[in-house]
Amino acid sequence: MASVDVIKSSLDSIIEKSEDIHGAVVYLDAGCTESFQFIGAYSLFLELGAHAVCSLENLSPLDVVIDWNSGSGISQKVVVFTSRLLSDAHRYVLRCLGRHQNACQCIIFTSISETAHSAYPDSPLGPDAFHEYETLLIQDYEEFVGRSEFKTTQSGDRKSKANMSEDEGWSQLSDEDISSPSGASSHGKKLYHDPADYSENIKRKLIVFVHHFPLVLCPLSPRVFVLPSEGLLSEASLSNRNENSLSPGLPAISNGLPHDGEDIPPGATQTAHFLYYLAAKMDLKLEIYSLGDFSKTVGKLITDMSSLYDVGRRKRSAGLLIIDRTLDLLTPCSHGDSLVDRVFTALPRRDRTDNASVKGSQSQLKSGPVNVQRAPLDVQIPLTKFLSEADSVSKNHRLIENIESFLYGWNANGLDSPSEQLLNLNARLSVEKPVHTETEILNGAFVSNEGFRGTPYLEALLDRGTKDGLMLVRKWLQETLRQENINLNIRIRPGTATKSDLQSMVKALARTQDSWMRNKGIIHLTAAALHALDELFCTKWDAFNSAERTLNASAGGDTSQNLAAQISDLVNKSVALSGSSQRLLSLKDALLLTVSGYILAGQNFPTSGSGSPFSWQEEHFLKEAVVDAILENPGELKMKLLDSITKDLIENLSKKEESKSQLKNDDVDDDQWESWGDDDADQSENEDQSYGNMQLKLELRDRVDNLFKVFHKLSKLKKWNFLAKEGALDLDGSFNNDPYSSKGLLYRLLIRILGKQDVPGLEYHSSTVGRLFKSGFGRFGLVQAKPSLADQNIILVFFIGGINGVEAREAQEALAASGRPDIELILGGTTLLNPNDMYDLLLGDSSYL
């Protein structure tokens, strides 16, 4: 039987829609764009007969010329893929249809199911959400077309608004936004078709279909995936604001009390529906297990969704293990041995789409759920440095000249389009700035299904550490160069993969355009690895790793004194070396290490009555260190907690420096005796300034106290973190004796589960067959024994809150150590986490601070 493969399942789901895609203009929102990029679906859309693949939020004037050769008699079909609520995507769908007013059919695929639509707090749609939206979209479209009929040809700057209420979930959209870009310019000329044909197009009846398309995910490999960062599933709140909440992007700290019906966060429902339909699309029937309060709620929701119809002969049995991320926050905060984590931390990301629907979703009551703004997974891989500078510049100048010729011909028809920036791009490329700063033509991206001889690149790297991963990249480059018959006169030392070796090989491989196109996958991957090997970034990563090892060693002592001293020293050094080339870690970095320190303290030392794992004196010194650090460098720390007083702190520091400068430069002389009488006024002014400084410092102390309340919450994780339960998940004493070789929760959990040992807190949710025996046949004495997760040949592990690259590697290590090569392990998570993401979730803009 074929092995499970999330990439193949995603591509098969698109192929199933081939009849709808054929002959259509396909629009993808930001979440689907991110998802389909990872699976390499763009070329598949064109193979299935799509005319073009376009962005839903960022419509281009060129979108409307796609069907120039189709003939006016052929009706157009528009297909939209969205990862958001239909109400959130409505304004973009409407604008898209306004540009294609000859369209007779609009097919919308949403990753949110009908039931999930009706259950989401912000959705105005009911249980029959899809049919309701089909009717509403047709009504709104006909209203817009009726109001814009021939009016845009008379006045191009009309600003009338549609009569739609935002309270119902629909964003307002002007008639100009819909009709002007596609049908008319300010000069009253059509881009295509005669005005006589326009009335015929309006009379056509628009047919709308809405379908569920659940497999919108970002696979890093055939068996490791996360959710797209700009989709509703990853942005939905995972916790409501309360004393156990850390961030809307993380489940609340488990306290043993499950959520009641009214207290379930929106992310629980969305996650449950996603996992249920993911299993259905992959023909799996689930035995569900959960670890953590939030996961327990999600497990119950999936169990309630199951029915007798889910039991089929074609479906294979699989185990689903759902885990709260808050059970192990230390692993994603750490800088572990993973090349994939280094790459996603070092490389710049694509800017988030300016999505008005997200802003609308956040305009709720302060006590209600809020969405999380996650960083896009679309990393921007710089490629310019690997090309011959002269060749790349000349080629791009020729490319821009061709674009110019097209746009000048376009404007010759009297069209008023936003093309001036493109027309002037050639001139801008001639100035001092390099090509890659003016355009993103030479930026690369990851496609997870690209590989070498059948081995996907990202999958192979996820299973290895940094050194082994670089060696594998070098091996792929050497074999690729051999296939291309390219000889290099360089000496490669065995056992190590240096930056200079990789750079020489990838430059040779990218020397010709044909070789570039044939081997773009390995070129992109090597460029990303080289960027992560940058000396400054590597030095900082190693400094983090060294500091984390020191904190682990201090946490293994008898008292918390050494650990507190290490944390305080990190904070003080981050300020003392500010502006110096010797400083590797900033105050922000020191606070992230403080997070790790408090988690370790909570696991190793008893908590005092104040809620802190440290003594009053130790915590007092820590607070003073943080307060002094902020006062010394107030502009460095970008934190929502300090936003309202940052300006005052900067002004206060500036005045203090001016005063010191005056005291140093002013010498007492005879002329100053004349101002003796002004001492009273000067004293009063100094007193007022001192009072203002004292008030500001008191305000800062209050906010730092709130910051340390978050640290206290993190130290409470020891009660529910199974890593700290007196070695409950340790098979021997090696983990406790050697803190440097400690593994994360997932590794120890899998070792214990596959060894068929009990796991404290692991709850089993009855499957369909189990409930049948329990409710029906149980009365006849037929009782099903509680199954073990280790009995399954397919295990799906899903972390609610996110995963990182280290966990993907440790999961495979646990599988190998268990001696169960027959098990197929799939690892998924809400998002791909790195230490920067954890700072944002716990202390930054996505926290409850």
C-alpha positions, 0 to 999 in steps of 0.5 A: 500500500502506498505510503502517506504523503501530504505533498501528493495528497495536496496535488491530488486534491488540485487534480480532482478540480481539473474540470473547474480549473480548465479554461479559468483564470485562477486567483489565490489569496495570500494563504493559498499562494504560500501553500501552493508555492511549497507544493509546486502547484503553479505549474500544475494549474497551467498543465490543467488548462488554467489561463493564468494564476494571479494574486487575489489581494494584489490585482494587476492591470495585466490580469484583464488582458489574459483572454485577449486571444479567447474571443469575445464569444467565449465566456470567462470562468474565474476560480478563487482559492481562499484560506479565509472566511468567505466574508473576509475574502468577499471584497477581493472576490467582488473586485476580481469579478469587477475586472472580469465582467464578461465572466459567467461562472465563478467557482470559489474554493475555501479551506474553511468548512461550512460548519467552521464558518457558522461556528466562527465568532466573526462569520455572519454566515449560518450552517448553510454558509456556502449556499448563503454566500452564493446568493449574497455574492450574486446580489452584490455583484449585480448591484455593483454592475448595475450601478457602474453600467456605462457610468465609469465611461463618463467619469473616471473619478466617481467615488460612490460606495456600495450599500453594504454593512461592515457589521455584517462582515462585508467590507465596503468597496467602491464601484471604481475599484471594481469596474474602472481597472477592467472596463474603462480608463479615465479617457473612457476607452475599453481595454478589450471588446467594443462598448456595444458588447459591454451591455451583452456581457452585463446581461449574462447571468453570473453563476457562483459555486462554493466548495470546501477545499481542506488541503491548504497547508505548507509541507516542508517534506512529504511528512512534515507540514505547517499551516500557511501563515496568512490563513485563518487556521494559523491566525485564529486565536488559540486562547482567551485572555485569562490568568493562564494565557500567554498569547493568542497564538499559543494554548493557555497553560494547562490546569486540568480544567477543560473548556466549556461550550462557551469558552472554546477559543475559535482556533480549537474549532478551526483546528479540529475541522482541519485535522478531521478533513485532512484525515478524510482526504488521506483516507485515514480513520483516526484513533485520537489521543491528546496531551494538554487541556486545549488538545483535549478539547480539540480531540473531543470536537473531532470525536464528535464530528466522527460518525459510522460513515467514517468507517470504510474498508478503503481507509487505513487506521492511523493514530492522531496525537494532539499536543499543546505547544505550552507543554514544551516552550523551551525547545522552540525558544532554543537555538538548536542544531538544525540547518532548517531553523537557521535558514528560516531565522536568518533569511528575510521574509516576504512582507505580509499582505495588507489584508483589510479582512484581518484588521476587520477581524481584530476590531472586536471587544477587548475581551474577545478573541484576537488574531495572530500576525504570523511572519510569512513562511515565504523566505526571500533567498538572495541570488544576485551574488551568485551570478556574474555581475556584468551578465546579470545586469545586461540581461536585466536591462534587456528584460526591462527594455522589452517590458518598456516596449510593451508598456509604451505600446499599451499607453499608445492606446490611450490607457491610463495605467499605473505603469510609470514605475515600470517604465522608469525601472530601466533608469533606476537600474542604471544608478548606484544601487544594485539590481536586487535592491530595486526588484525581486526578480533575483530572489528565490523561494523554497519548493518542498517537492524539489529534490535530487534523484527522488529525495526532496531537499527539505526532507533530507535536511530536516533529518540532519543537523547543521554540519551533516546538512551542509555536507549533504548540500555539498554532495548534491552540488558535486554530483550535479556539477558532474552531471553538467560536465562542469570541472572546478579547479578547487581543492575540497577538504573531506569532512567539512563543507566550507562557505567558500567551497559551496559558493564556488560550486553554486556560482559555477552551476549558475553560470549559464541560463540553461544550467540555472533553470535545470538546477534551480532547486539546489541553487536556491537551497545552497544560496539559503544555506550560505546566507545562514552561514554568514559570519555575523549570524553564525556568531550570534547563533553560537553565542545564543547556544553557549548562553543556553548551555550555561543556563542549563548547567546553572539550573542543574545546581542545588540553588537558584542563585547561580541561575539568577546571576547568569540571567542578570549578567546577560542583561547587564552585558547586553547594555554595557557593550551597546554599540560595541563590536564585541556585543553579540546579544541585544537586550531583546536577546537577553529577555528571550534567554530570561524566558528560558531561564525562568522555564528552567528555574520552574522545572528545577527549583520550588516556587515560592509563595510569590509565584517566582522560582527565585528568592525576593532578593534575586528577583529584585536584582533581576528587575533592577537590571532590566529597568536600568537596561531599558533606561540606558537604551530605551529605543532598542527594545521594541515591545508593545508593553513600552510603546506609550512611554518609549518617547518619554524614555528617549527624551529623558535619556537625551536630557540626561546626556546633555546635562552630563555634557554641560557639567563636563564642559562648563568651568566656573569663572568670574562671569558666572557670579553674575547669575548667582541670583538665579539659583532659586529658579534653577533649583525649582527647574531641577526639582521639577525635572527630578520629579518627572524623572522619578514618575517616569521611572516608577511607571517603567517599574510598573511595566517591568513588574507586568513583564515579570508576571509573564515570567512567573507564568512560564515558571509554572509550566513545571506543573504540567510539563512532563519533562520535569516529572521526576524523570517520568519520560526519562528511560535512564538517568542520562538526560538529567546527568548531561544537560547538554544532551537533553531532548525535547518533549516530542522525542521523549514522548515518542520513545515512551509511547513506542515502548508502550509505556504509560504517559501521564496526562495522555487521554484517549478519545474513543474512535467510531468503532469504540463508541459503537461497542460502548453504546450498542454492543457493550450491553452484550458484553462486547467491550473494546480494549483501550488501544495503544498508539504504538499499535498503529502503523501510521502516526500523525503528531500535531502540535497546536501552536507550532513546531520547529526544525529540531523537533522534526529531526528528533522525531525521526531519531526517536523512530529510529531508536525505537526499532520500529521502521514500519511506522510512518510518522507525520509531523504537523503544527500550526506554524513553523517556529523559530526563537524570534517567533517565540519572543513575539508570541511571549513578549512582543506584539502577539502576546497578551502583555 
